[in-house]
Amino acid sequence: MNMKKLFNATFEQSLNLLDDQLVMYMIKDTEKRSLYNGKRKILLVFIAIIMVAIQYGFVLATDYGMNHPDKDSFVPAAEVNLLPKAIFWIFLFGYLCIWLYTRYKNDRNVSTKIFVTMSTCNNYLLWLLLEANLFFITFFLKALSLIGMGIYLALICIIGYIVIKSKMNSLNKNMRECKIFCVNRK
């Protein structure tokens, strides 16, 4: 199958994009927002500290649940702590290394700043997802047994596959529509 290039505009056509009203509106709108133009860095740092504190709260709650199990709970006491403090520090160190690398690699390139921010948010959400799963698996592993936990993890994988597949289909559909639109414009 011969795949044509999707973006094959000439130099003059690409310069015309700078005159596009929608592009100009999006640039001005982004520059007005203080989180993106760097005027409220303190707020961003404050939010980041709160988010990391939430992660550490999962670790402290797991430690407390392991050291002081509730005897009246319908869930049996956990035997293995799958979320020790060392896991948190390893994730935090990896997150900070990735953040520093992307920040200083793209420091002079202002056009990629929003994508670096989105990448940092995605990394944080992955970290949050892993810690939340380890938190719940720690307390419910004994109650669900190995078979129940296998079913739980299989369901997470299936849901993840369905979400990724639907996003890929949506992206392919949008690319085909753009291809048809771009061909018809010529």
C-alpha positions in Angstrom: 0.0 0.0 0.0 1.5 3.3 -1.1 1.0 5.9 1.6 1.1 9.6 0.4 2.5 12.2 2.6 -0.2 13.9 4.7 1.6 17.2 5.2 3.2 18.2 1.8 2.6 21.9 1.8 4.9 24.2 -0.1 6.9 26.9 1.7 4.5 29.6 0.7 1.5 27.6 1.9 3.1 27.0 5.2 3.7 30.8 5.6 0.0 31.3 5.0 -0.7 29.4 8.2 0.7 32.3 10.1 -2.1 34.5 8.7 -4.8 32.1 9.7 -7.2 33.8 12.2 -7.7 30.6 14.2 -4.0 30.0 14.7 -3.5 33.6 15.8 -6.4 33.3 18.2 -5.0 30.1 19.7 -1.5 31.7 20.1 -2.9 34.8 21.8 -5.2 32.7 24.0 -2.3 30.6 25.2 0.0 33.5 25.8 -2.7 35.2 28.0 -2.9 32.3 30.4 -0.5 32.8 33.2 0.2 29.1 33.8 1.6 28.8 30.3 3.6 32.1 30.0 5.4 31.6 33.3 3.9 34.4 35.3 2.5 32.1 38.0 5.3 29.6 38.5 4.6 29.6 42.3 1.1 28.3 41.7 2.5 25.5 39.5 5.0 24.5 42.1 2.4 24.6 44.9 0.1 22.3 42.9 3.0 20.0 42.1 3.9 19.7 45.9 0.2 19.0 46.7 0.1 16.3 44.1 3.3 14.6 45.3 1.9 14.8 48.9 -1.2 13.0 47.8 1.1 10.2 46.4 2.9 10.1 49.7 -0.4 9.9 51.5 -1.1 6.6 49.7 2.2 5.3 51.1 1.5 6.5 54.6 -2.1 5.0 54.5 -0.6 1.7 53.4 2.0 1.7 56.2 -0.7 2.6 58.7 -3.0 -0.2 57.5 -0.2 -2.7 57.7 0.9 -1.7 61.2 -2.5 -1.2 62.7 -5.0 -3.5 61.0 -8.7 -3.1 61.8 -9.9 -6.2 63.6 -13.5 -5.5 62.9 -13.0 -5.2 59.1 -14.7 -7.6 56.8 -11.4 -7.6 54.7 -8.7 -9.8 56.2 -5.5 -8.1 57.3 -2.9 -7.7 54.6 0.3 -9.7 55.0 2.6 -8.1 52.3 3.0 -4.4 51.8 3.3 -3.9 48.0 3.7 -0.1 48.4 6.6 0.5 50.8 8.2 3.9 51.1 11.1 2.8 48.9 8.7 2.4 45.9 7.5 6.0 46.4 11.1 7.3 46.5 12.1 5.3 43.4 9.0 6.7 41.5 9.7 10.2 42.7 13.4 10.0 41.7 12.4 8.7 38.2 9.7 11.3 37.8 12.0 14.2 38.7 14.8 12.8 36.4 12.4 12.7 33.5 11.0 16.1 34.3 14.4 17.7 34.6 15.6 16.1 31.4 12.6 17.3 29.4 12.7 20.7 31.0 16.3 21.5 30.3 16.4 19.7 26.9 13.6 21.9 25.6 14.4 25.0 27.7 15.2 27.3 24.7 12.4 25.9 22.5 9.2 27.7 23.6 7.0 26.0 21.1 7.4 22.6 22.8 6.7 23.9 26.3 3.1 22.9 26.3 4.0 19.4 25.1 6.6 19.0 27.8 3.9 20.1 30.4 1.5 17.5 29.0 4.2 14.8 29.0 4.9 15.6 32.7 1.2 15.4 33.5 1.0 12.0 31.7 4.0 10.7 33.7 2.4 11.9 36.9 -0.9 10.2 36.1 0.9 6.9 35.3 2.7 7.2 38.6 -0.7 7.9 40.4 -2.3 4.9 38.6 0.5 2.5 39.6 0.5 3.7 43.3 -3.3 3.5 43.5 -3.3 0.0 42.1 -0.5 -1.1 44.5 -2.5 0.5 47.4 -5.7 -1.4 46.6 -3.9 -4.7 45.7 -2.1 -4.6 49.1 -5.4 -4.5 51.0 -7.5 -6.7 48.8 -5.1 -9.4 47.6 -5.9 -11.7 50.5 -9.7 -11.2 50.1 -9.7 -11.7 46.3 -7.1 -14.5 46.2 -4.7 -14.9 43.3 -7.5 -15.8 40.9 -9.6 -12.7 41.7 -6.5 -10.5 41.5 -5.7 -12.1 38.1 -9.2 -11.3 36.9 -8.9 -7.7 38.2 -5.6 -7.2 36.4 -6.9 -8.8 33.2 -9.9 -6.4 33.3 -7.6 -3.4 33.7 -5.5 -4.7 30.7 -8.7 -5.2 28.6 -10.1 -1.8 29.4 -6.7 -0.2 28.6 -6.6 -2.1 25.3 -10.1 -0.9 24.4 -9.4 2.7 25.3 -6.1 2.7 23.3 -7.7 1.0 20.3 -10.7 3.5 20.2 -8.3 6.4 20.4 -6.2 5.0 17.6 -9.3 4.4 15.5 -10.5 8.0 16.2 -7.0 9.4 15.2 -7.0 7.3 12.0 -10.5 8.5 11.2 -9.5 12.2 11.7 -6.4 11.7 9.6 -8.4 10.2 6.8 -10.9 13.1 6.9 -8.0 15.6 6.9 -6.5 13.7 4.0 -9.8 13.9 2.0 -10.3 17.5 3.0 -6.7 18.5 2.0 -7.0 16.7 -1.3 -10.3 18.4 -2.1 -8.9 21.8 -1.3 -6.3 21.7 -4.0 
